[in-house]
Amino acid sequence: MSPIWLDSAPAVPTWNYAVVHVTGHAIARADEPFKRELVAELSRRYEAGRPKPWRAEALPEDFHHAMLSAIVAFELPALRIEAKFKLSQNRSPADRAGVIAALDAQGDDTSRALAALMRDAE
């Protein structure tokens, strides 16, 4: 976060962020049916809304099998979840508005997502 984005002064550069730490014991999953369903679920989620969504099931079976064998899959049953948000909540409404506008103007997905998170937190 650049001080030039703020309405108030003096100020110094800092970071706005959202972080989640998950603690647990990872379990490696080598079985192909698990990996096959995992890849299918991820592709449904991230390809949704595209004019021609990519589907792993459309791959030639021998290629699909070879790609799945290269994936290291795991499960992480959560024992503890800790989250922290630092989104300029200590700043004035004018400062927060300036940061949101500047993040939106950056033009990249990460900056826009952070601006959206800041708007949602108000």
C-alpha positions as CSV (number, residue, x, y, z in Angstrom):
1,M,0.0,0.0,0.0
2,S,1.7,3.2,-1.1
3,P,1.4,6.3,1.1
4,I,0.5,8.3,-2.0
5,W,-2.9,6.4,-2.0
6,L,-3.8,7.9,1.4
7,D,-5.7,11.1,2.2
8,S,-3.8,11.5,5.5
9,A,-0.1,12.1,6.2
10,P,2.5,11.4,7.3
11,A,2.4,7.7,6.3
12,V,4.7,4.9,5.3
13,P,4.4,2.0,2.8
14,T,2.7,-1.1,4.3
15,W,0.8,-4.2,3.2
16,N,-2.8,-5.1,3.2
17,Y,-3.5,-8.8,3.2
18,A,-5.7,-11.7,4.1
19,V,-4.1,-15.0,5.2
20,V,-5.3,-18.3,6.4
21,H,-3.1,-20.9,8.1
22,V,-4.4,-24.4,8.3
23,T,-2.7,-26.9,10.7
24,G,-3.1,-30.6,10.3
25,H,-1.5,-33.9,9.3
26,A,-1.2,-34.2,5.6
27,I,-2.2,-37.6,4.1
28,A,-0.7,-38.5,0.8
29,R,-3.2,-39.9,-1.7
30,A,-1.7,-42.0,-4.5
31,D,-4.9,-43.8,-5.6
32,E,-6.0,-42.8,-9.1
33,P,-9.7,-42.6,-8.4
34,F,-9.1,-39.9,-5.7
35,K,-6.8,-37.9,-8.1
36,R,-9.2,-38.4,-11.0
37,E,-12.1,-36.9,-9.0
38,L,-9.9,-34.1,-7.6
39,V,-8.8,-33.0,-11.1
40,A,-12.4,-33.2,-12.3
41,E,-13.7,-31.1,-9.4
42,L,-11.0,-28.5,-9.8
43,S,-11.6,-28.3,-13.6
44,R,-15.4,-27.9,-13.0
45,R,-14.7,-25.1,-10.5
46,Y,-12.1,-23.2,-12.5
47,E,-13.3,-23.8,-16.0
48,A,-17.0,-23.0,-15.3
49,G,-18.3,-20.0,-17.2
50,R,-15.8,-20.4,-20.1
51,P,-17.4,-20.8,-23.6
52,K,-15.7,-24.2,-24.0
53,P,-14.7,-25.4,-20.6
54,W,-11.7,-27.8,-20.5
55,R,-12.6,-31.2,-19.1
56,A,-10.0,-33.8,-18.1
57,E,-12.5,-36.5,-19.1
58,A,-12.1,-35.4,-22.7
59,L,-8.4,-36.4,-22.7
60,P,-7.3,-39.6,-24.4
61,E,-7.3,-42.2,-21.6
62,D,-3.6,-43.2,-21.8
63,F,-2.6,-39.5,-21.6
64,H,-5.1,-38.8,-18.8
65,H,-3.6,-41.8,-16.8
66,A,-0.1,-40.6,-17.4
67,M,-0.9,-37.1,-16.2
68,L,-2.7,-38.4,-13.1
69,S,0.3,-40.5,-12.2
70,A,2.5,-37.3,-12.1
71,I,0.2,-35.6,-9.6
72,V,1.1,-35.7,-5.9
73,A,-2.3,-35.4,-4.2
74,F,-3.0,-35.0,-0.5
75,E,-5.7,-34.4,2.0
76,L,-5.3,-32.1,5.0
77,P,-7.8,-32.7,7.7
78,A,-7.8,-29.4,9.6
79,L,-6.9,-29.5,13.3
80,R,-6.7,-25.7,13.6
81,I,-7.6,-22.8,11.3
82,E,-6.3,-19.3,11.9
83,A,-7.2,-16.3,9.8
84,K,-6.0,-12.7,9.8
85,F,-7.1,-9.8,7.8
86,K,-5.1,-6.5,7.6
87,L,-7.2,-4.3,5.3
88,S,-6.5,-0.7,6.4
89,Q,-9.2,-1.0,9.1
90,N,-7.1,1.3,11.3
91,R,-7.3,4.0,8.6
92,S,-9.9,6.7,8.0
93,P,-12.8,6.1,5.6
94,A,-11.1,8.5,3.2
95,D,-7.8,6.6,3.4
96,R,-9.6,3.2,2.8
97,A,-11.5,4.7,-0.2
98,G,-8.2,5.9,-1.6
99,V,-6.5,2.5,-1.2
100,I,-9.5,0.7,-2.7
101,A,-9.5,3.0,-5.7
102,A,-5.8,2.7,-6.2
103,L,-5.9,-1.1,-6.0
104,D,-8.8,-1.2,-8.5
105,A,-6.7,1.0,-10.8
106,Q,-3.7,-1.4,-10.7
107,G,-5.5,-3.6,-13.2
108,D,-4.3,-7.0,-12.0
109,D,-6.5,-9.7,-10.6
110,T,-4.8,-9.8,-7.2
111,S,-5.2,-6.0,-6.6
112,R,-8.8,-6.1,-7.7
113,A,-9.5,-9.1,-5.4
114,L,-7.9,-7.3,-2.5
115,A,-10.0,-4.1,-3.2
116,A,-13.1,-6.3,-3.3
117,L,-12.2,-7.9,0.0
118,M,-11.7,-4.4,1.5
119,R,-15.1,-3.3,0.2
120,D,-16.8,-6.4,1.7
121,A,-15.1,-5.9,5.1
122,E,-16.7,-2.4,5.5
